Amino acid sequence: MKIALLGNGRMGQTIAKFAKERNHEIVYILDKDKEVGTLNQAEVAINFSIPEAAVSNIKLALDLQIPVICGTTGWLEQYEEVTTYCKSKNTAFLYASNFSVGVNLFFKINQLVVKLMKSQSKEYTPRMQEIHHIHKLDAPSGTALTLAESLLDEKCFSEWELDGKTDKKLNIESVREGEVPGTHSITYQSQVDSISIQHEAFSRDGFALGAVIAAEWILNKKGIYSMQDVLNIS
């Protein structure tokens, strides 16, 4: 499979490593200070650019009917615009806030826990925490927002609040320290006990490998997809 990398930071370089290990070829790299290769040779594009470049990068590939895997967060106010554009180009697009197989299983576990705890909402108050490395630009993380969506969808809260101090909104605490790849936890606390679920990444390898797996899966498909489709857990 011939891959275009849109964004060549630490994640892009890790993706390139896994792609080559799985016998794929990087035929195009686009980054803020370089452009190498030819985009129209690619069979699929993987975008891990900065948020400001995400939409233009995605459309650049979609214009050539190249399916796009996108893991950049911080641009989702334009998500509907991008998916509509993708459909108009008759190709495929897959966005995930996190491509780790373990994290996507964690998303499903979280959905189940939310449904179970909804009946106990007067007794238990949920709070979230995400911890990432000091280089991460957005807060809260895209993964935290995906986890929060389950609570909002079940109307446990009407909205979330970053580092909030009240129980009226879902509190998401964002911590930036060292080189932490990513730890996400949700705790339900009552007057007498607490229940927690947590996912801890040991490295970025799981994110990068998941993106390559998604790229392999989306080849020759049309439409809008998620990692739940890739893992058949929708």
Buried (B, 14 or more C-beta within 10 A) or exposed (E): BBBBBBBBBEBBBBBBBBBEEEEBEBBBBBBEEEEEBEBEBBBBBBBBBBBEBBBEBBBBBBEBEBBBBBBBBBBBEEBEEBBEBBBEBEBBBBBBBBBBBBBBBBBBEBBEBBEEBEEEBEEBBBBBBBBBBEEBEBBBBBBBBBBBBBBBEBEBBEEBBEEBEEEEBBBBBBEEEEEBBBBBBBBBBEEEEEBEBEBEBEEBBBBBBBBBBBBBBBEEEBBBBBBEBBBEEE
